[in-house]
Amino acid sequence: MSDILEAGTIIDIEVGLGPAGELRYPSYPESQGWKFPGIGEFQCYDKYLRKDFKEAATKAGHPEWDLPDDAGTYNDTPEKTGFFGSNGTYQTEKGKFFLTWYSNKLLDHGDQILEEANKAFLGCKVKLAAKVSGIHWWDGYRPIARMLSRHHGTLNFTCLEMRDADQSAEAKSAPQELVQQVLSGGWTENIDVAGENALSRYDAAGYNQILLNARPNGVNQNGPPKLKMAGVTYLRLSDELLKPKNFSIFKTFVKKMHADLDYSREVTDVAPLQRSKPKIPINKLLDATKPIKPFPWDEETDMSVGVTSAD
C-alpha cells in the first residue's frame, strides 16, 4: 500500500462515515419500504442513545424530556406528523434541543473517524474526503464543511446532475439550490469540494448541469477559475453507458470537463497530509448554521456538450 501512495497512484481517500459511505443516519432505507420523497425516521431509539439524550436533557435542566414520539414513519410527509407539521414540535424549545443534539451526534461521529483516518495517513501525499448525502430540503451543511476544515478534508456531495424542473411537484424538492448552498458553504470554509451524480444519466441536459456545477462561472481564459470543484465522479460504468450513442456523448462530456484541453498525464502534486487542527468547539461549529448567500451561478455552462442523438 505504501508504494502505491508514494507513487501518487492514489491521491484521494474517501473515508466511510455511515450508510453508503455517507455522513448520515440510516434514516431512509429502501429495505424497510422507504420511497422518495418520504421523510424517513429518526434513528436514535436504541437504549444507548435514549440514555445519552436523557442525560443531555437532564444536564440542560429538563429531565422530563424524552425523544420525539410524533415524528411519523418512513413514507409520511411533514404535514402528516406532529413534529414537522405546521406549528410542529420542531419549533418548540424541546424540539430545537432534540434536533441540535441529534445533529451534533452525527458531527461528532464524523469528526472522530476523520481524526483517526488523519493519523493513519499522516504524511502521505493524499487528501481525505467525506461523502455527504443530498437531503433536498435541508440547508444545514456548512457545519460539516467547517468540521472537515480541521482535517484538511474535501466535501464530496451528490445530485450534481439534478435540476428543479426534473423533480415531481409533490416533493417540493430544490436540488439546484441545494447544490449551490452546499458548494458555497464549502468554499466559504476554505475547503475543496467534489461531487457526483446521484442517478445514472446519459443525456446532454444531465451532463450540462454537472459541468455548470463543476465551474459555476465558466472557464477562465487567464488561469484557473475562481470557483471550481476539485473533482467529479461519474456514476457509473455500465452496459447502458457503453452503448454507442451513450458512450459518444460521454466522451464529449469528459472532453468538456477538461475544458477542451488535450489529455495530459501531469497532475497537481498533492502535499503531504498534515495533522488535524485542534478540535473545534461545538458552539463554533453551530455558528456555521447562520444562512449565507450562495456564490453566483451562471444560468448555463460555457462548456455545453450540445444536443446529440443520445438525447
PATI-109284 format. One record per residue (C-alpha): residue in one letter; x, y, z. Coordinates in steps of 0.05 Angstrom, whole numbers, padded with zeros to 5 digits, always signed. Example, Ala and Ser with C-alpha at 12.3 -4.5 7.8 and 13.67 -1.06 7.14 Angstrom:
<sites>
A+00246-00090+00156
S+00273-00021+00143
</sites>
This chain:
<sites>
M+00000+00000+00000
S+00056+00049+00018
D+00088+00042-00050
I+00022+00059-00085
L+00015+00121-00041
E+00087+00141-00053
A+00078+00134-00128
G+00019+00182-00128
T-00028+00130-00158
I-00078+00145-00103
I-00085+00219-00085
D-00154+00219-00052
I-00182+00173+00002
E-00256+00176+00016
V-00269+00157+00089
G-00333+00118+00101
L-00375+00152+00154
G-00442+00118+00150
P-00493+00083+00104
A-00466+00080+00032
G-00403+00112+00060
E-00441+00177+00073
L-00442+00220+00135
R-00515+00208+00153
Y-00561+00165+00194
P-00594+00104+00161
S-00658+00143+00162
Y-00688+00123+00095
P-00672+00050+00078
E-00706+00021+00018
S-00702-00047+00051
Q-00752-00021+00102
G-00800+00003+00048
W-00778+00076+00044
K-00794+00112-00021
F-00777+00182-00044
P-00799+00233-00021
G-00817+00201+00046
I-00788+00239+00107
G-00754+00178+00136
E-00747+00164+00211
F-00701+00188+00266
Q-00650+00134+00285
C-00639+00144+00359
Y-00687+00098+00396
D-00638+00044+00419
K-00621+00041+00493
Y-00554+00076+00485
L-00579+00138+00450
R-00641+00141+00494
K-00594+00143+00554
D-00550+00195+00521
F-00608+00240+00505
K-00637+00234+00575
E-00570+00253+00605
A-00564+00313+00558
A-00635+00336+00572
T-00624+00329+00648
K-00560+00368+00644
A-00599+00422+00606
G-00649+00425+00663
H-00704+00384+00631
P-00703+00313+00658
E-00776+00306+00636
W-00759+00310+00562
D-00760+00246+00521
L-00745+00230+00448
P-00799+00251+00397
D-00859+00205+00392
D-00895+00246+00338
A-00845+00246+00281
G-00882+00198+00235
T-00857+00139+00195
Y-00813+00128+00134
N-00862+00149+00079
D-00900+00204+00115
T-00900+00275+00090
P-00883+00331+00140
E-00954+00356+00148
K-00978+00287+00169
T-00934+00289+00231
G-00939+00328+00296
F-00864+00341+00296
F-00854+00371+00227
G-00924+00398+00213
S-00947+00470+00216
N-00932+00496+00287
G-00899+00428+00299
T-00856+00404+00357
Y-00793+00422+00319
Q-00807+00496+00333
T-00812+00487+00408
E-00754+00491+00457
K-00756+00416+00466
G-00757+00404+00391
K-00699+00451+00377
F-00659+00419+00434
F-00671+00349+00405
L-00651+00369+00334
T-00588+00403+00358
W-00569+00341+00399
Y-00585+00294+00341
S-00544+00334+00291
N-00486+00343+00339
K-00481+00267+00350
L-00471+00259+00275
L-00420+00315+00271
D-00381+00287+00329
H-00383+00217+00298
G-00353+00242+00233
D-00302+00285+00268
Q-00276+00226+00309
I-00269+00179+00250
L-00235+00231+00207
E-00185+00245+00263
E-00166+00171+00264
A-00161+00170+00188
N-00116+00230+00192
K-00070+00193+00240
A-00067+00133+00193
F-00048+00173+00131
L-00009+00228+00164
G+00048+00250+00118
C+00022+00212+00058
K+00010+00252-00006
V-00065+00244-00004
K-00127+00284+00014
L-00182+00256+00058
A-00253+00264+00033
A-00321+00254+00064
K-00383+00237+00024
V-00446+00274+00046
S-00516+00256+00024
G-00563+00305-00010
I-00625+00319+00031
H-00663+00365-00017
W-00700+00404+00037
W-00643+00416+00086
D-00595+00475+00088
G-00551+00452+00145
Y-00486+00432+00112
R-00437+00487+00129
P-00422+00460+00200
I-00400+00395+00165
A-00354+00436+00120
R-00325+00472+00180
M-00313+00406+00215
L-00278+00379+00153
S-00234+00440+00150
R-00195+00419+00212
H-00177+00353+00178
H-00157+00387+00112
G-00214+00347+00082
T-00255+00350+00018
L-00331+00352+00020
N-00358+00304-00032
F-00430+00319-00050
T-00482+00288-00094
C-00540+00304-00142
L-00497+00347-00188
E-00540+00327-00248
M-00607+00345-00219
R-00650+00405-00237
D-00711+00430-00201
A-00754+00420-00262
D-00738+00346-00262
Q-00770+00335-00194
S-00842+00319-00181
A-00883+00378-00155
E-00907+00339-00095
A-00836+00330-00069
K-00824+00406-00065
S-00752+00390-00079
A-00699+00440-00099
P-00633+00403-00115
Q-00604+00460-00156
E-00607+00509-00098
L-00583+00455-00050
V-00520+00442-00092
Q-00506+00517-00095
Q-00514+00524-00020
V-00470+00464-00003
L-00414+00481-00051
S-00416+00554-00029
G-00412+00532+00043
G-00350+00490+00028
W-00316+00547-00008
T-00334+00595+00048
E-00299+00548+00097
N-00238+00546+00050
I-00241+00471+00035
D-00243+00433-00030
V-00309+00408-00055
A-00321+00349-00101
G-00383+00313-00124
E-00420+00261-00165
N-00486+00248-00199
A-00539+00214-00158
L-00575+00178-00215
S-00550+00149-00280
R-00556+00200-00336
Y-00535+00194-00409
D-00566+00258-00437
A-00539+00327-00453
A-00582+00362-00400
G-00554+00320-00344
Y-00482+00327-00367
N-00490+00402-00376
Q-00517+00410-00306
I-00456+00373-00278
L-00410+00417-00320
L-00444+00480-00294
N-00436+00459-00222
A-00363+00439-00234
R-00347+00510-00257
P-00405+00556-00236
N-00376+00617-00272
G-00345+00580-00330
V-00274+00573-00356
N-00224+00629-00340
Q-00181+00643-00401
N-00127+00674-00357
G-00118+00618-00307
P-00157+00571-00262
P-00230+00591-00249
K-00242+00625-00182
L-00297+00574-00167
K-00285+00503-00188
M-00296+00434-00159
A-00235+00394-00141
G-00262+00331-00173
V-00323+00298-00204
T-00340+00224-00201
Y-00387+00197-00255
L-00435+00142-00234
R-00427+00093-00264
L-00394+00045-00313
S-00448+00000-00341
D-00471-00035-00404
E-00520+00022-00415
L-00464+00074-00414
L-00424+00033-00464
K-00478+00033-00516
P-00450+00071-00577
K-00497+00131-00572
N-00489+00139-00497
F-00413+00129-00498
S-00405+00180-00554
I-00437+00236-00513
F-00400+00213-00451
K-00333+00222-00486
T-00355+00293-00505
F-00373+00305-00432
V-00304+00283-00409
K-00272+00329-00460
K-00314+00388-00437
M-00298+00372-00364
H-00226+00384-00384
A-00246+00449-00419
D-00230+00420-00488
L-00156+00414-00468
D-00115+00355-00492
Y-00103+00297-00445
S-00043+00305-00400
R-00010+00255-00353
E+00011+00311-00308
V-00030+00320-00245
T-00025+00371-00190
D+00023+00346-00137
V-00012+00333-00071
A+00023+00359-00009
P+00035+00310+00048
L-00025+00305+00094
Q-00017+00349+00155
R-00040+00334+00226
S-00112+00352+00241
K-00120+00420+00272
P-00147+00427+00344
K-00218+00405+00356
I-00269+00459+00340
P-00317+00473+00398
I-00388+00454+00382
N-00412+00526+00390
K-00363+00547+00336
L-00389+00492+00290
L-00460+00514+00302
D-00442+00586+00285
A-00438+00560+00214
T-00513+00546+00214
K-00524+00620+00201
P-00551+00627+00130
I-00504+00654+00077
K-00519+00677+00007
P-00491+00627-00044
F-00439+00648-00094
P-00468+00669-00162
W-00481+00614-00213
D-00485+00624-00288
E-00551+00603-00320
E-00517+00554-00366
T-00448+00522-00373
D-00400+00552-00424
M-00376+00481-00440
S-00441+00450-00464
V-00438+00380-00494
G-00491+00404-00543
V-00552+00366-00567
T-00535+00296-00592
S-00572+00236-00618
A-00566+00206-00548
D-00619+00255-00522
</sites>
